[in-house]
Amino acid sequence: MKSVDLGLLDVALQASVVTMTFTKADGSLRDMVCTKNFDFVPASKTPASVRTGRDVSVVFDLEVNDWRSFKPSSVISWTV
């Protein structure tokens, strides 16, 4: 399996909307349309701060209109 460039993924998430596929904790696959760019986040959902870390990435899921997290190492593919 081809390795995902997580640095490039983070840059894309901060700049735009990304569609990604990742493996959930239960082993199932999930597609998510998400961003870290506050231009795409409703004002009512803008947090005072966003948790960051190496093991978990927090993004705004545009389909469920709320914040979600995923393990960057679980990402299989992504596109802008």
N, CA, C and O atoms as a Tinker XYZ file with bonds, in Angstrom:
   320  protein
     1  N      0.852000   -1.181000    0.000000    73     2
     2  CA     0.000000    0.000000    0.000000    64     1     3
     3  C      0.894000    1.240000    0.000000    63     2     4     5
     4  O      1.899000    1.287000    0.711000    81     3
     5  N      0.532000    2.223000   -0.785000    73     3     6
     6  CA     1.269000    3.472000   -0.903000    64     5     7
     7  C      1.109000    4.304000    0.374000    63     6     8     9
     8  O      0.015000    4.415000    0.927000    81     7
     9  N      2.222000    4.885000    0.826000    73     7    10
    10  CA     2.210000    5.696000    2.038000    64     9    11
    11  C      1.558000    7.057000    1.762000    63    10    12    13
    12  O      1.738000    7.632000    0.689000    81    11
    13  N      0.805000    7.560000    2.737000    73    11    14
    14  CA     0.139000    8.852000    2.633000    64    13    15
    15  C      1.059000    9.909000    3.228000    63    14    16    17
    16  O      1.576000    9.725000    4.330000    81    15
    17  N      1.272000   11.024000    2.512000    73    15    18
    18  CA     2.083000   12.133000    3.010000    64    17    19
    19  C      1.225000   12.941000    3.982000    63    18    20    21
    20  O      0.404000   13.759000    3.567000    81    19
    21  N      1.423000   12.703000    5.279000    73    19    22
    22  CA     0.581000   13.321000    6.298000    64    21    23
    23  C      0.836000   14.819000    6.419000    63    22    24    25
    24  O     -0.077000   15.568000    6.767000    81    23
    25  N      2.049000   15.265000    6.142000    73    23    26
    26  CA     2.344000   16.697000    6.165000    64    25    27
    27  C      1.573000   17.420000    5.081000    63    26    28    29
    28  O      1.016000   18.493000    5.314000    81    27
    29  N      1.543000   16.831000    3.897000    73    27    30
    30  CA     0.802000   17.419000    2.785000    64    29    31
    31  C     -0.699000   17.386000    3.058000    63    30    32    33
    32  O     -1.415000   18.322000    2.703000    81    31
    33  N     -1.180000   16.315000    3.684000    73    31    34
    34  CA    -2.592000   16.220000    4.050000    64    33    35
    35  C     -2.963000   17.344000    5.010000    63    34    36    37
    36  O     -4.010000   17.970000    4.840000    81    35
    37  N     -2.135000   17.613000    6.006000    73    35    38
    38  CA    -2.434000   18.668000    6.970000    64    37    39
    39  C     -2.471000   20.039000    6.291000    63    38    40    41
    40  O     -3.326000   20.865000    6.609000    81    39
    41  N     -1.555000   20.279000    5.367000    73    39    42
    42  CA    -1.550000   21.545000    4.614000    64    41    43
    43  C     -2.850000   21.679000    3.824000    63    42    44    45
    44  O     -3.461000   22.747000    3.812000    81    43
    45  N     -3.276000   20.597000    3.163000    73    43    46
    46  CA    -4.511000   20.617000    2.381000    64    45    47
    47  C     -5.718000   20.871000    3.275000    63    46    48    49
    48  O     -6.607000   21.636000    2.902000    81    47
    49  N     -5.764000   20.244000    4.445000    73    47    50
    50  CA    -6.882000   20.431000    5.372000    64    49    51
    51  C     -6.963000   21.873000    5.866000    63    50    52    53
    52  O     -8.060000   22.401000    6.046000    81    51
    53  N     -5.828000   22.507000    6.083000    73    51    54
    54  CA    -5.824000   23.885000    6.558000    64    53    55
    55  C     -6.191000   24.871000    5.454000    63    54    56    57
    56  O     -6.646000   25.979000    5.737000    81    55
    57  N     -5.995000   24.476000    4.201000    73    55    58
    58  CA    -6.252000   25.383000    3.086000    64    57    59
    59  C     -7.612000   25.179000    2.432000    63    58    60    61
    60  O     -8.173000   26.128000    1.884000    81    59
    61  N     -8.154000   23.969000    2.475000    73    59    62
    62  CA    -9.323000   23.666000    1.658000    64    61    63
    63  C    -10.178000   22.571000    2.297000    63    62    64    65
    64  O    -10.077000   22.287000    3.491000    81    63
    65  N    -11.012000   21.976000    1.468000    73    63    66
    66  CA   -11.860000   20.843000    1.865000    64    65    67
    67  C    -11.240000   19.581000    1.291000    63    66    68    69
    68  O    -10.839000   19.547000    0.127000    81    67
    69  N    -11.165000   18.551000    2.111000    73    67    70
    70  CA   -10.534000   17.294000    1.727000    64    69    71
    71  C    -11.542000   16.158000    1.879000    63    70    72    73
    72  O    -12.288000   16.106000    2.857000    81    71
    73  N    -11.557000   15.261000    0.916000    73    71    74
    74  CA   -12.312000   14.021000    1.032000    64    73    75
    75  C    -11.306000   12.922000    1.312000    63    74    76    77
    76  O    -10.378000   12.706000    0.534000    81    75
    77  N    -11.490000   12.232000    2.420000    73    75    78
    78  CA   -10.523000   11.197000    2.784000    64    77    79
    79  C    -11.215000    9.898000    3.131000    63    78    80    81
    80  O    -12.390000    9.870000    3.496000    81    79
    81  N    -10.462000    8.830000    3.010000    73    79    82
    82  CA   -10.891000    7.508000    3.450000    64    81    83
    83  C     -9.900000    7.066000    4.515000    63    82    84    85
    84  O     -8.687000    7.140000    4.318000    81    83
    85  N    -10.426000    6.605000    5.643000    73    83    86
    86  CA    -9.559000    6.125000    6.712000    64    85    87
    87  C    -10.197000    4.931000    7.393000    63    86    88    89
    88  O    -11.383000    4.651000    7.218000    81    87
    89  N     -9.387000    4.235000    8.170000    73    87    90
    90  CA    -9.861000    3.084000    8.918000    64    89    91
    91  C    -10.235000    3.535000   10.322000    63    90    92    93
    92  O     -9.414000    4.106000   11.039000    81    91
    93  N    -11.477000    3.277000   10.708000    73    91    94
    94  CA   -11.958000    3.634000   12.048000    64    93    95
    95  C    -11.373000    2.667000   13.084000    63    94    96    97
    96  O    -10.819000    1.623000   12.739000    81    95
    97  N    -11.509000    3.036000   14.342000    73    95    98
    98  CA   -10.980000    2.214000   15.433000    64    97    99
    99  C    -11.562000    0.799000   15.420000    63    98   100   101
   100  O    -10.900000   -0.151000   15.839000    81    99
   101  N    -12.814000    0.660000   14.935000    73    99   102
   102  CA   -13.440000   -0.662000   14.897000    64   101   103
   103  C    -13.039000   -1.481000   13.668000    63   102   104   105
   104  O    -13.506000   -2.606000   13.489000    81   103
   105  N    -12.167000   -0.911000   12.816000    73   103   106
   106  CA   -11.679000   -1.625000   11.635000    64   105   107
   107  C    -12.454000   -1.346000   10.362000    63   106   108   109
   108  O    -12.018000   -1.739000    9.280000    81   107
   109  N    -13.591000   -0.676000   10.466000    73   107   110
   110  CA   -14.370000   -0.358000    9.271000    64   109   111
   111  C    -13.790000    0.869000    8.566000    63   110   112   113
   112  O    -13.073000    1.667000    9.170000    81   111
   113  N    -14.109000    1.002000    7.292000    73   111   114
   114  CA   -13.654000    2.150000    6.511000    64   113   115
   115  C    -14.676000    3.262000    6.585000    63   114   116   117
   116  O    -15.879000    3.010000    6.662000    81   115
   117  N    -14.196000    4.493000    6.563000    73   115   118
   118  CA   -15.094000    5.652000    6.584000    64   117   119
   119  C    -14.580000    6.688000    5.617000    63   118   120   121
   120  O    -13.385000    6.980000    5.571000    81   119
   121  N    -15.500000    7.245000    4.837000    73   119   122
   122  CA   -15.212000    8.393000    3.980000    64   121   123
   123  C    -15.672000    9.632000    4.729000    63   122   124   125
   124  O    -16.730000    9.624000    5.358000    81   123
   125  N    -14.878000   10.699000    4.664000    73   123   126
   126  CA   -15.239000   11.927000    5.354000    64   125   127
   127  C    -14.827000   13.125000    4.499000    63   126   128   129
   128  O    -13.733000   13.161000    3.936000    81   127
   129  N    -15.723000   14.097000    4.417000    73   127   130
   130  CA   -15.446000   15.372000    3.757000    64   129   131
   131  C    -15.189000   16.357000    4.883000    63   130   132   133
   132  O    -16.089000   16.656000    5.669000    81   131
   133  N    -13.958000   16.865000    4.965000    73   131   134
   134  CA   -13.583000   17.619000    6.154000    64   133   135
   135  C    -12.591000   18.731000    5.859000    63   134   136   137
   136  O    -12.070000   18.848000    4.750000    81   135
   137  N    -12.340000   19.549000    6.885000    73   135   138
   138  CA   -11.424000   20.671000    6.756000    64   137   139
   139  C    -10.928000   21.102000    8.121000    63   138   140   141
   140  O    -11.507000   20.750000    9.149000    81   139
   141  N     -9.847000   21.872000    8.119000    73   139   142
   142  CA    -9.384000   22.595000    9.294000    64   141   143
   143  C     -9.450000   24.095000    9.041000    63   142   144   145
   144  O     -9.046000   24.897000    9.883000    81   143
   145  N     -9.967000   24.466000    7.868000    73   143   146
   146  CA   -10.051000   25.867000    7.457000    64   145   147
   147  C    -11.344000   26.462000    8.012000    63   146   148   149
   148  O    -12.441000   26.053000    7.630000    81   147
   149  N    -11.204000   27.439000    8.923000    73   147   150
   150  CA   -12.374000   28.029000    9.566000    64   149   151
   151  C    -13.280000   28.785000    8.597000    63   150   152   153
   152  O    -14.411000   29.109000    8.961000    81   151
   153  N    -12.829000   29.077000    7.385000    73   151   154
   154  CA   -13.695000   29.711000    6.383000    64   153   155
   155  C    -14.869000   28.804000    6.013000    63   154   156   157
   156  O    -15.901000   29.282000    5.544000    81   155
   157  N    -14.710000   27.489000    6.226000    73   155   158
   158  CA   -15.750000   26.520000    5.885000    64   157   159
   159  C    -16.550000   26.057000    7.102000    63   158   160   161
   160  O    -17.478000   25.259000    6.971000    81   159
   161  N    -16.190000   26.559000    8.286000    73   159   162
   162  CA   -16.838000   26.151000    9.532000    64   161   163
   163  C    -17.853000   27.212000    9.943000    63   162   164   165
   164  O    -17.506000   28.390000   10.018000    81   163
   165  N    -19.099000   26.823000   10.211000    73   163   166
   166  CA   -20.087000   27.809000   10.663000    64   165   167
   167  C    -19.613000   28.520000   11.929000    63   166   168   169
   168  O    -18.975000   27.911000   12.788000    81   167
   169  N    -19.923000   29.793000   12.038000    73   167   170
   170  CA   -19.490000   30.589000   13.195000    64   169   171
   171  C    -19.940000   29.958000   14.510000    63   170   172   173
   172  O    -19.226000   30.020000   15.511000    81   171
   173  N    -21.121000   29.354000   14.504000    73   171   174
   174  CA   -21.629000   28.729000   15.730000    64   173   175
   175  C    -20.836000   27.490000   16.138000    63   174   176   177
   176  O    -20.962000   27.020000   17.269000    81   175
   177  N    -20.029000   26.964000   15.236000    73   175   178
   178  CA   -19.243000   25.759000   15.514000    64   177   179
   179  C    -17.750000   26.052000   15.674000    63   178   180   181
   180  O    -16.955000   25.132000   15.869000    81   179
   181  N    -17.368000   27.330000   15.593000    73   179   182
   182  CA   -15.956000   27.679000   15.720000    64   181   183
   183  C    -15.539000   27.552000   17.183000    63   182   184   185
   184  O    -16.109000   28.210000   18.053000    81   183
   185  N    -14.547000   26.707000   17.453000    73   183   186
   186  CA   -14.129000   26.512000   18.843000    64   185   187
   187  C    -13.172000   27.607000   19.313000    63   186   188   189
   188  O    -12.577000   28.320000   18.504000    81   187
   189  N    -13.037000   27.725000   20.614000    73   187   190
   190  CA   -12.063000   28.667000   21.173000    64   189   191
   191  C    -10.647000   28.173000   20.893000    63   190   192   193
   192  O     -9.732000   28.974000   20.704000    81   191
   193  N    -10.469000   26.857000   20.868000    73   191   194
   194  CA    -9.176000   26.268000   20.543000    64   193   195
   195  C     -9.418000   24.894000   19.935000    63   194   196   197
   196  O    -10.478000   24.295000   20.118000    81   195
   197  N     -8.424000   24.407000   19.211000    73   195   198
   198  CA    -8.512000   23.084000   18.585000    64   197   199
   199  C     -7.379000   22.234000   19.124000    63   198   200   201
   200  O     -6.213000   22.629000   19.091000    81   199
   201  N     -7.733000   21.076000   19.615000    73   199   202
   202  CA    -6.746000   20.142000   20.153000    64   201   203
   203  C     -5.871000   19.626000   19.017000    63   202   204   205
   204  O     -6.366000   19.303000   17.937000    81   203
   205  N     -4.597000   19.554000   19.263000    73   203   206
   206  CA    -3.677000   19.007000   18.274000    64   205   207
   207  C     -2.807000   17.953000   18.919000    63   206   208   209
   208  O     -2.651000   17.923000   20.139000    81   207
   209  N     -2.252000   17.106000   18.112000    73   207   210
   210  CA    -1.358000   16.078000   18.604000    64   209   211
   211  C     -0.896000   15.185000   17.485000    63   210   212   213
   212  O     -1.442000   15.223000   16.382000    81   211
   213  N      0.107000   14.383000   17.763000    73   211   214
   214  CA     0.616000   13.487000   16.740000    64   213   215
   215  C     -0.293000   12.295000   16.515000    63   214   216   217
   216  O     -0.370000   11.775000   15.402000    81   215
   217  N     -0.977000   11.859000   17.552000    73   215   218
   218  CA    -1.767000   10.636000   17.455000    64   217   219
   219  C     -3.193000   10.870000   16.988000    63   218   220   221
   220  O     -3.855000    9.937000   16.534000    81   219
   221  N     -3.682000   12.120000   17.094000    73   219   222
   222  CA    -5.059000   12.426000   16.722000    64   221   223
   223  C     -5.110000   13.749000   15.983000    63   222   224   225
   224  O     -4.445000   14.715000   16.360000    81   223
   225  N     -5.903000   13.782000   14.931000    73   223   226
   226  CA    -6.134000   15.019000   14.194000    64   225   227
   227  C     -7.618000   15.361000   14.323000    63   226   228   229
   228  O     -8.481000   14.497000   14.168000    81   227
   229  N     -7.900000   16.623000   14.606000    73   227   230
   230  CA    -9.278000   17.083000   14.760000    64   229   231
   231  C     -9.641000   17.913000   13.540000    63   230   232   233
   232  O     -8.920000   18.841000   13.173000    81   231
   233  N    -10.770000   17.574000   12.911000    73   231   234
   234  CA   -11.223000   18.251000   11.698000    64   233   235
   235  C    -12.716000   18.522000   11.797000    63   234   236   237
   236  O    -13.412000   17.918000   12.614000    81   235
   237  N    -13.201000   19.427000   10.966000    73   235   238
   238  CA   -14.636000   19.690000   10.898000    64   237   239
   239  C    -15.214000   18.852000    9.763000    63   238   240   241
   240  O    -14.820000   19.003000    8.606000    81   239
   241  N    -16.149000   17.969000   10.100000    73   239   242
   242  CA   -16.809000   17.104000    9.121000    64   241   243
   243  C    -17.965000   17.891000    8.518000    63   242   244   245
   244  O    -18.930000   18.215000    9.210000    81   243
   245  N    -17.868000   18.194000    7.246000    73   243   246
   246  CA   -18.862000   19.029000    6.577000    64   245   247
   247  C    -20.175000   18.302000    6.316000    63   246   248   249
   248  O    -21.194000   18.949000    6.077000    81   247
   249  N    -20.172000   16.992000    6.354000    73   247   250
   250  CA   -21.410000   16.242000    6.124000    64   249   251
   251  C    -22.248000   16.102000    7.395000    63   250   252   253
   252  O    -23.477000   16.089000    7.322000    81   251
   253  N    -21.607000   15.998000    8.543000    73   251   254
   254  CA   -22.355000   15.899000    9.798000    64   253   255
   255  C    -22.387000   17.227000   10.550000    63   254   256   257
   256  O    -23.021000   17.351000   11.598000    81   255
   257  N    -21.690000   18.216000    9.992000    73   255   258
   258  CA   -21.677000   19.578000   10.539000    64   257   259
   259  C    -21.209000   19.616000   12.001000    63   258   260   261
   260  O    -21.809000   20.273000   12.852000    81   259
   261  N    -20.110000   18.884000   12.261000    73   259   262
   262  CA   -19.557000   18.872000   13.613000    64   261   263
   263  C    -18.102000   18.425000   13.556000    63   262   264   265
   264  O    -17.616000   17.960000   12.525000    81   263
   265  N    -17.423000   18.575000   14.684000    73   263   266
   266  CA   -16.019000   18.213000   14.788000    64   265   267
   267  C    -15.859000   16.716000   14.983000    63   266   268   269
   268  O    -16.625000   16.090000   15.716000    81   267
   269  N    -14.857000   16.145000   14.320000    73   267   270
   270  CA   -14.535000   14.721000   14.424000    64   269   271
   271  C    -13.019000   14.575000   14.522000    63   270   272   273
   272  O    -12.273000   15.489000   14.170000    81   271
   273  N    -12.580000   13.427000   14.998000    73   271   274
   274  CA   -11.148000   13.165000   15.068000    64   273   275
   275  C    -10.841000   11.833000   14.386000    63   274   276   277
   276  O    -11.707000   10.972000   14.232000    81   275
   277  N     -9.584000   11.699000   13.988000    73   275   278
   278  CA    -9.112000   10.467000   13.373000    64   277   279
   279  C     -7.621000   10.348000   13.641000    63   278   280   281
   280  O     -6.949000   11.333000   13.946000    81   279
   281  N     -7.127000    9.154000   13.524000    73   279   282
   282  CA    -5.681000    8.940000   13.649000    64   281   283
   283  C     -5.066000    9.141000   12.266000    63   282   284   285
   284  O     -5.435000    8.441000   11.323000    81   283
   285  N     -4.137000   10.084000   12.132000    73   283   286
   286  CA    -3.519000   10.317000   10.823000    64   285   287
   287  C     -2.918000    9.048000   10.210000    63   286   288   289
   288  O     -2.922000    8.887000    8.990000    81   287
   289  N     -2.413000    8.167000   11.037000    73   287   290
   290  CA    -1.825000    6.928000   10.528000    64   289   291
   291  C     -2.854000    5.987000    9.907000    63   290   292   293
   292  O     -2.488000    5.035000    9.218000    81   291
   293  N     -4.156000    6.252000   10.150000    73   291   294
   294  CA    -5.210000    5.392000    9.616000    64   293   295
   295  C     -5.710000    5.830000    8.235000    63   294   296   297
   296  O     -6.537000    5.146000    7.633000    81   295
   297  N     -5.208000    6.976000    7.726000    73   295   298
   298  CA    -5.670000    7.494000    6.433000    64   297   299
   299  C     -5.167000    6.598000    5.308000    63   298   300   301
   300  O     -3.979000    6.285000    5.226000    81   299
   301  N     -6.085000    6.196000    4.451000    73   299   302
   302  CA    -5.761000    5.333000    3.306000    64   301   303
   303  C     -5.553000    6.186000    2.061000    63   302   304   305
   304  O     -4.605000    5.967000    1.306000    81   303
   305  N     -6.438000    7.161000    1.846000    73   303   306
   306  CA    -6.325000    8.034000    0.674000    64   305   307
   307  C     -7.055000    9.332000    0.942000    63   306   308   309
   308  O     -7.900000    9.418000    1.833000    81   307
   309  N     -6.708000   10.364000    0.138000    73   307   310
   310  CA    -7.385000   11.648000    0.262000    64   309   311
   311  C     -7.223000   12.445000   -1.028000    63   310   312   313
   312  O     -6.269000   12.259000   -1.784000    81   311
   313  N     -8.194000   13.346000   -1.256000    73   311   314
   314  CA    -8.154000   14.253000   -2.401000    64   313   315
   315  C     -8.734000   15.596000   -1.957000    63   314   316   317
   316  O     -9.546000   15.672000   -1.035000    81   315
   317  N     -8.291000   16.651000   -2.642000    73   315   318
   318  CA    -8.816000   17.991000   -2.381000    64   317   319
   319  C    -10.018000   18.202000   -3.260000    63   318   320
   320  O    -10.635000   19.266000   -3.217000    81   319
